[in-house]
Amino acid sequence: MTIQDIGLFQAIGAKMDFLSQRQAIIAQNVANSDTPNYRAKDLVDVDFSSMLKRKTGSNVHQVSLKITDSQHLGAQNDSVSVNARKQKNTYEVAPDGNAVVMEEQLIKAGKNSMDYNLMVNIYKKQAGLFRIALGANR
């Protein structure tokens, strides 16, 4: 059994692969910021509700909030729709048909970098915990 057989490390590795591919696409968008009729591309984030449906085998549309303490916020009838999606804002298109907005791409690149660094730090912490558990921490 290797460290790659552990589910948490597989998930972290998959997220890091996703973020690497996304960074390459953002770089391609920036490189084509002056190309006529070029449209910015992006990877689609994983839809948690579809993953939940696959795992549970049911068609879950509502997640109810449970109040276990009188100081919790919200009422017992409150529910959150798992099918709610954020609407993409429409940005300007240049006269030559190019729809790459540099500010948007730089914000995406910054967030992508922060997410990647977070995954690296989580990976390091988990590997450190394994070293401690195995008594190999020096």
C-alpha positions in Angstrom: 0.0 0.0 0.0 1.4 3.4 -1.0 0.4 6.9 0.0 -1.4 7.2 -3.3 -3.9 4.5 -2.4 -5.3 6.6 0.4 -8.5 8.5 -0.7 -7.5 11.8 0.7 -4.3 11.9 -1.2 -6.1 10.8 -4.4 -8.5 13.7 -4.0 -5.8 16.2 -3.3 -3.9 14.9 -6.4 -7.0 15.1 -8.6 -7.6 18.7 -7.4 -4.0 19.7 -8.1 -4.2 18.2 -11.6 -7.5 20.1 -12.2 -5.8 23.4 -11.0 -2.7 22.8 -13.2 -4.9 22.3 -16.2 -6.9 25.4 -15.3 -3.7 27.4 -15.0 -2.7 26.3 -18.5 -6.1 27.4 -19.9 -5.9 30.8 -18.2 -2.4 31.3 -19.6 -3.8 30.5 -23.0 -6.5 33.1 -22.6 -4.0 35.7 -21.6 -1.8 34.8 -24.6 -4.7 35.2 -26.9 -6.0 38.5 -25.4 -5.4 40.3 -28.7 -6.5 37.6 -31.0 -9.6 38.6 -33.0 -12.8 36.6 -32.3 -11.1 34.6 -29.4 -13.4 33.7 -26.5 -12.0 33.0 -23.1 -12.2 29.4 -22.0 -12.3 27.8 -18.5 -12.7 24.4 -17.0 -16.0 23.5 -15.5 -16.0 23.0 -11.7 -17.2 19.7 -10.3 -20.9 19.7 -9.6 -21.3 18.5 -6.0 -25.0 17.8 -6.3 -24.4 15.3 -9.2 -21.7 13.6 -7.2 -24.1 13.4 -4.2 -26.7 11.9 -6.5 -24.3 9.2 -7.8 -23.1 8.3 -4.3 -26.5 8.2 -2.6 -28.4 6.8 -5.6 -31.3 9.2 -4.9 -32.5 12.4 -6.5 -31.7 14.9 -3.7 -33.0 18.4 -4.5 -33.2 19.9 -1.0 -30.9 19.8 2.0 -32.7 20.8 5.2 -30.9 22.6 7.9 -31.2 21.1 11.4 -31.3 23.2 14.5 -29.8 21.4 17.5 -29.3 24.5 19.7 -31.6 27.4 20.4 -28.8 29.8 19.4 -28.5 28.4 15.8 -29.5 30.8 13.0 -32.4 30.1 10.7 -35.7 28.3 11.1 -36.3 24.6 10.9 -38.2 25.0 7.5 -35.2 26.7 5.9 -33.7 24.7 3.1 -30.9 25.2 0.6 -31.4 24.2 -3.0 -28.4 22.1 -4.2 -29.4 22.9 -7.8 -28.8 26.6 -7.3 -26.2 27.9 -9.7 -24.4 31.2 -9.9 -25.2 33.1 -13.1 -22.2 34.1 -15.1 -21.8 37.8 -15.6 -21.6 39.0 -19.2 -18.5 41.1 -19.9 -17.7 43.4 -22.8 -16.5 42.2 -26.2 -13.9 44.2 -28.1 -14.8 45.5 -31.6 -12.6 42.8 -33.1 -14.7 40.1 -31.4 -12.2 39.3 -28.6 -13.9 38.5 -25.3 -10.9 38.1 -23.0 -11.0 40.5 -20.1 -7.5 40.7 -18.6 -8.7 41.7 -15.2 -11.0 38.6 -15.0 -8.2 36.3 -16.1 -5.7 37.8 -13.6 -8.2 37.3 -10.8 -8.8 33.7 -11.9 -5.0 33.1 -12.0 -4.6 34.5 -8.5 -7.4 32.4 -7.1 -6.1 29.4 -8.9 -2.6 29.9 -7.4 -4.0 30.3 -3.9 -6.1 27.1 -4.3 -3.1 25.2 -5.5 -0.9 26.4 -2.6 -3.7 25.3 -0.2 -3.7 21.8 -1.7 0.1 21.6 -1.4 -0.1 22.7 2.2 -2.8 20.1 3.0 -0.8 17.4 1.3 2.3 18.4 3.4 0.4 18.4 6.6 -1.2 15.0 6.0 2.2 13.5 5.0 3.6 14.9 8.2 0.9 13.3 10.2 1.7 9.9 8.6 5.4 10.4 9.4 4.5 11.2 13.1 2.2 8.1 13.2 5.0 5.9 11.8 7.6 7.4 14.1 9.7 8.6 11.2 9.4 12.3 12.1 12.9 13.8 12.5 
